[in-house]
Amino acid sequence: MKDRNRNISLARICRILGVTRQAYYQHWWHNETLTIENELVLKHIHQIRQDHRHMGTRKLYELIQPFLIEHQIKMGRDALFDLLATHGMLVKRYKRRISTTNSFHMYRKFPNLIKGFVPKAPNRLWVSDITYWRVNDKFLYISFITDAFSRKIVGYNVAENLLSIETVKALQMALKGADDTEFLCHHSDRGLQYCSNEYIRLLEESEIKISMTESGDPRDNAIAERLNGIIKNEYLSGYQVQNIEEGRKVLEFVINLYNDERPHMSIGNLTPNQVHENKGKPEQLWKNYYKKSSTIVNPIQDHSAAVNQ
């Protein structure tokens, strides 16, 4: 009797809405399927974010493509944005508040050699910068060296101070892992650490050309600035460490995630290691932020001339 009454009520509702019973059931099944698919996607994203805790939606969308194909789930990027927004899982952006650059010193400064230059291979342009990491009531300072072509972090060091010798350690790591630096140019800001005798001596001994920013415009060292934000906001902000020893372990783990797993739009959504090791040909999807100049010095073409000066 109850089933008969339910069928009569359903028939009346379908007539009012102007739809057939079949259409009603298809709509119900579709919504149920969507709910199950959304739950599967959210569960998978939770698994990814166990390591990549603040990865943005565009990167997540690239990473979950094999999962979507395997489970025959059709979901566009906008739908993923909406799903994460509904569940409060969109990433909040942070603003940088502390400066780690002191350019008011008596050391020699070098001109900007990379205006308008876009590297075409790994180990043609390295960009360097220093950022801070708040740990309890103090700061740790991280020196990064990044390959501009592959976006791979090739050298890094974390320290409790801003002494030049700590930044040199990052450069030593990068040089140790580099196969070929014949056409390499090193770009940084004009901070004390990068102009110090120890740092400049190591670059010159390796016959690496030296380029530095000429203003405080972040676009003069855009790739390095971008890297700082990714590592700090997407990764390190999700960890609580008590001392520098714990900090070193976390930083090493995070950099491996960044180099091996995180896709980049600027290199065709490949990972830095894939591009650096020539396992994928990147398609540049991001504009070049280095400002053009009528007197461009190409670090590759003019290498021999620069060395002989």
C-alpha positions as CSV (number, residue, x, y, z in Angstrom):
1,M,0.0,0.0,0.0
2,K,2.8,2.3,0.9
3,D,4.6,1.6,-2.3
4,R,1.4,2.2,-4.3
5,N,0.9,5.6,-2.6
6,R,4.6,6.5,-3.2
7,N,4.2,5.7,-6.9
8,I,1.1,7.8,-7.1
9,S,2.9,10.7,-5.4
10,L,5.9,10.3,-7.7
11,A,3.7,10.3,-10.8
12,R,1.9,13.5,-9.6
13,I,5.3,15.2,-9.0
14,C,6.5,14.2,-12.4
15,R,3.4,15.6,-14.1
16,I,3.8,18.9,-12.2
17,L,7.4,19.2,-13.2
18,G,6.7,18.1,-16.7
19,V,9.2,15.2,-16.7
20,T,8.9,11.5,-17.1
21,R,9.6,8.9,-14.4
22,Q,12.6,7.7,-16.4
23,A,14.0,11.3,-16.5
24,Y,13.4,11.6,-12.8
25,Y,15.3,8.4,-12.0
26,Q,18.1,9.2,-14.4
27,H,18.5,12.6,-12.6
28,W,18.5,10.8,-9.2
29,W,21.1,8.3,-10.4
30,H,23.2,11.0,-11.9
31,N,23.3,13.0,-8.7
32,E,24.1,9.8,-6.7
33,T,26.9,9.0,-9.1
34,L,28.3,12.6,-8.9
35,T,28.3,12.3,-5.1
36,I,30.2,9.1,-5.1
37,E,32.7,10.5,-7.7
38,N,33.2,13.7,-5.7
39,E,33.9,11.6,-2.5
40,L,36.5,9.6,-4.4
41,V,38.2,12.7,-5.8
42,L,38.2,14.4,-2.3
43,K,39.7,11.3,-0.7
44,H,42.4,11.1,-3.4
45,I,43.2,14.8,-2.9
46,H,43.4,14.3,0.9
47,Q,46.0,11.6,0.2
48,I,48.1,14.0,-2.1
49,R,47.9,16.8,0.5
50,Q,49.4,14.6,3.2
51,D,52.7,15.6,1.6
52,H,51.7,18.6,-0.7
53,R,49.7,20.3,2.0
54,H,49.1,23.6,0.3
55,M,49.3,22.6,-3.3
56,G,47.0,24.8,-5.5
57,T,44.1,23.5,-7.4
58,R,45.7,23.8,-10.9
59,K,48.6,21.6,-9.8
60,L,46.2,19.1,-8.1
61,Y,44.1,18.9,-11.3
62,E,47.2,17.9,-13.3
63,L,48.2,15.3,-10.7
64,I,44.8,13.6,-10.5
65,Q,44.4,13.1,-14.2
66,P,45.6,9.4,-14.1
67,F,43.2,8.8,-11.2
68,L,40.2,10.4,-13.1
69,I,41.0,8.3,-16.2
70,E,41.3,5.1,-14.1
71,H,37.9,5.7,-12.5
72,Q,36.3,7.1,-15.6
73,I,35.4,10.3,-13.9
74,K,34.8,13.4,-16.1
75,M,35.7,16.5,-14.2
76,G,37.0,19.8,-15.5
77,R,39.3,22.2,-13.7
78,D,36.4,24.6,-12.9
79,A,34.4,21.8,-11.4
80,L,37.4,20.8,-9.2
81,F,37.7,24.5,-8.0
82,D,34.0,24.4,-7.1
83,L,34.3,21.1,-5.3
84,L,37.3,22.3,-3.2
85,A,35.6,25.6,-2.5
86,T,32.5,23.9,-1.2
87,H,34.6,21.8,1.2
88,G,36.8,24.7,2.3
89,M,39.9,23.3,0.7
90,L,41.1,26.2,-1.5
91,V,44.6,27.5,-0.7
92,K,45.1,30.8,1.1
93,R,47.9,33.0,-0.1
94,Y,50.5,34.6,2.2
95,K,52.3,37.8,2.0
96,R,56.1,38.2,2.6
97,R,56.8,40.5,5.5
98,I,60.6,40.2,6.2
99,S,63.5,41.2,4.1
100,T,66.7,39.1,4.0
101,T,68.6,41.3,1.6
102,N,71.1,43.9,2.7
103,S,72.5,45.7,-0.4
104,F,74.1,48.5,1.5
105,H,77.7,47.3,1.7
106,M,81.1,48.0,0.2
107,Y,81.5,44.8,-1.8
108,R,81.7,44.8,-5.6
109,K,78.3,44.6,-7.4
110,F,77.8,43.2,-10.8
111,P,75.5,44.2,-13.7
112,N,72.3,42.5,-14.7
113,L,73.3,40.2,-17.7
114,I,70.0,38.3,-18.2
115,K,67.5,41.0,-19.3
116,G,65.4,39.4,-22.0
117,F,67.3,36.1,-21.7
118,V,65.4,32.8,-21.7
119,P,67.5,29.7,-21.1
120,K,67.1,26.8,-23.6
121,A,68.7,24.1,-21.5
122,P,69.6,23.1,-17.9
123,N,72.7,24.7,-16.4
124,R,72.5,27.9,-18.5
125,L,71.1,30.1,-15.8
126,W,70.9,29.6,-12.0
127,V,69.0,32.0,-9.9
128,S,69.6,32.4,-6.1
129,D,67.8,33.9,-3.2
130,I,67.5,33.7,0.6
131,T,64.2,33.4,2.5
132,Y,63.2,33.0,6.1
133,W,61.4,30.2,8.0
134,R,59.7,31.0,11.3
135,V,60.4,28.3,13.8
136,N,58.8,28.9,17.2
137,D,60.1,32.3,18.4
138,K,63.0,32.6,16.0
139,F,63.9,32.3,12.3
140,L,65.8,29.9,10.2
141,Y,67.3,31.2,6.9
142,I,67.2,29.1,3.7
143,S,69.5,29.7,0.7
144,F,68.2,28.4,-2.6
145,I,69.8,28.0,-6.0
146,T,67.4,27.1,-8.8
147,D,67.9,26.2,-12.4
148,A,65.9,28.7,-14.4
149,F,65.2,26.3,-17.3
150,S,64.0,23.2,-15.3
151,R,62.9,25.0,-12.1
152,K,64.9,22.4,-10.2
153,I,66.4,23.3,-6.8
154,V,70.0,22.3,-7.4
155,G,71.5,23.7,-4.2
156,Y,70.2,24.7,-0.8
157,N,71.2,25.3,2.8
158,V,69.4,26.2,6.0
159,A,71.1,28.0,8.9
160,E,70.3,30.0,12.0
161,N,72.1,33.1,10.7
162,L,72.7,35.1,7.5
163,L,76.4,34.7,7.3
164,S,77.9,34.4,3.9
165,I,79.5,31.0,4.5
166,E,76.0,29.5,4.9
167,T,75.0,30.8,1.4
168,V,78.3,29.4,0.0
169,K,77.3,25.9,1.2
170,A,74.2,26.1,-1.1
171,L,76.5,27.0,-4.1
172,Q,78.9,24.2,-3.2
173,M,76.0,21.7,-3.3
174,A,74.8,23.0,-6.7
175,L,78.3,22.9,-8.2
176,K,78.8,19.3,-6.9
177,G,75.8,18.1,-8.7
178,A,76.3,20.0,-12.0
179,D,77.6,18.0,-15.0
180,D,78.4,21.0,-17.2
181,T,78.8,24.7,-16.2
182,E,80.6,25.9,-19.3
183,F,77.9,28.3,-20.4
184,L,76.4,28.9,-16.9
185,C,75.4,32.3,-15.6
186,H,74.6,32.9,-11.9
187,H,72.0,35.5,-11.1
188,S,71.1,36.9,-7.6
189,D,70.2,40.1,-5.9
190,R,72.9,42.5,-4.6
191,G,72.8,41.2,-1.0
192,L,75.9,41.0,1.1
193,Q,76.0,37.2,0.9
194,Y,76.2,37.1,-2.9
195,C,78.8,39.9,-3.1
196,S,81.1,38.5,-0.4
197,N,84.6,37.5,-1.3
198,E,84.0,33.8,-0.6
199,Y,80.9,33.6,-2.8
200,I,82.4,35.5,-5.7
201,R,85.7,33.6,-5.6
202,L,83.9,30.3,-5.9
203,L,81.9,31.5,-8.9
204,E,85.0,32.9,-10.6
205,E,87.1,29.7,-9.9
206,S,84.3,27.7,-11.6
207,E,84.3,30.2,-14.6
208,I,80.7,31.0,-14.0
209,K,79.4,34.4,-15.2
210,I,77.9,36.7,-12.5
211,S,74.7,38.6,-12.9
212,M,72.9,40.7,-10.3
213,T,69.7,42.7,-10.0
214,E,69.9,46.4,-10.5
215,S,66.8,47.5,-8.5
216,G,64.4,46.2,-5.9
217,D,61.9,45.1,-8.5
218,P,61.0,41.4,-7.7
219,R,60.6,40.7,-11.5
220,D,64.4,41.1,-11.7
221,N,64.7,37.8,-9.9
222,A,61.2,36.5,-10.4
223,I,61.9,32.7,-10.6
224,A,63.8,32.8,-7.2
225,E,61.1,34.9,-5.6
226,R,58.4,32.5,-6.9
227,L,60.3,29.5,-5.5
228,N,60.5,31.1,-2.1
229,G,56.7,31.4,-2.0
230,I,56.1,27.9,-3.1
231,I,58.4,26.2,-0.6
232,K,57.3,28.3,2.3
233,N,53.6,28.6,1.7
234,E,52.8,25.3,0.0
235,Y,55.1,23.1,2.1
236,L,57.0,24.5,5.1
237,S,54.0,26.3,6.6
238,G,52.4,22.9,7.2
239,Y,55.2,21.6,9.5
240,Q,56.1,22.4,13.1
241,V,59.8,21.8,13.9
242,Q,61.5,22.5,17.2
243,N,65.1,23.1,16.1
244,I,67.4,23.3,13.1
245,E,68.1,19.6,13.1
246,E,64.5,18.8,12.5
247,G,64.3,21.7,10.1
248,R,67.0,20.2,7.9
249,K,65.2,16.9,7.7
250,V,61.9,18.5,6.8
251,L,63.5,20.8,4.2
252,E,65.3,17.9,2.5
253,F,62.0,16.0,2.3
254,V,60.1,19.0,1.0
255,I,62.7,19.7,-1.7
256,N,62.5,16.1,-2.9
257,L,58.7,16.5,-3.2
258,Y,59.1,19.7,-5.1
259,N,61.7,18.4,-7.5
260,D,60.2,15.0,-8.1
261,E,56.4,15.3,-7.8
262,R,55.2,18.9,-8.2
263,P,54.1,19.9,-11.8
264,H,54.9,23.4,-13.0
265,M,52.8,25.3,-15.6
266,S,56.0,27.1,-16.7
267,I,57.5,23.9,-17.9
268,G,54.4,22.3,-19.5
269,N,53.1,20.7,-16.2
270,L,56.2,18.5,-16.0
271,T,58.3,18.1,-12.8
272,P,61.6,19.9,-12.4
273,N,63.6,16.6,-12.4
274,Q,61.8,15.4,-15.6
275,V,63.0,18.5,-17.4
276,H,66.4,18.7,-15.8
277,E,67.2,15.1,-16.7
278,N,65.9,15.6,-20.3
279,K,63.0,13.2,-19.7
280,G,60.4,15.6,-21.1
281,K,60.5,18.5,-23.5
282,P,58.8,21.5,-21.7
283,E,56.3,23.8,-23.3
284,Q,56.5,27.2,-21.8
285,L,53.1,28.2,-20.5
286,W,54.3,31.2,-18.5
287,K,55.5,34.6,-19.7
288,N,59.1,35.7,-19.2
289,Y,59.3,38.2,-16.4
290,Y,62.8,39.4,-17.1
291,K,62.5,42.8,-18.7
292,K,63.8,43.2,-22.2
293,S,66.7,45.5,-23.0
294,S,68.2,46.9,-26.2
295,T,71.6,45.8,-25.0
296,I,71.1,42.2,-24.1
297,V,74.1,40.2,-23.0
298,N,73.3,36.6,-23.8
299,P,75.1,34.3,-21.2
300,I,75.5,31.5,-23.8
301,Q,76.6,33.5,-26.9
302,D,78.9,35.9,-25.1
303,H,80.4,33.5,-22.6
304,S,83.9,33.5,-24.1
305,A,84.0,37.2,-24.4
306,A,82.9,37.7,-20.8
307,V,85.5,35.3,-19.5
308,N,88.3,37.1,-21.3
309,Q,87.4,40.5,-20.0
